[in-house]
Amino acid sequence: MKRYEDLPEVLMPKEAAEFLRLSPETLRTWRHLGEGPRFLKMGRVVRYHRVDLKAWLGKIGVETCPPK
């Protein structure tokens, strides 16, 4: 697996899946359902901006409350 710093700014679905530690099939399913991270669609070509993947991870984070 590549270090995320070494990845280009625009990722292919396989690279995006590796970055998120998901399968490319999961990303494909999410795209069809209108879920998951933002993506670019150029004809039949799908790409992901690395910054969009990071932003999406920040949005889905769950904070737990400290015990009282």
C-alpha positions, 0 to 999 in steps of 0.5 A: 500500500502506498503512503497517502502522501505519495498518492496523486491529488486525483485518485482512481477508484482503486487508489481511493479504496486503498486510501479509505481501506475499503473495496472498490466495490463498496465505493461503486455501490455507494456511487450508485446509491448516492452515498459516500465521498464526493467523486468526479465523473468524466464520461465513464471515468470516475476519479476522487480528489484526495481532499474530498476523501479526507473531508468525507472522513471528517464528516462521518467521524463519531465523537463519543462522550467522555464517561461522567 
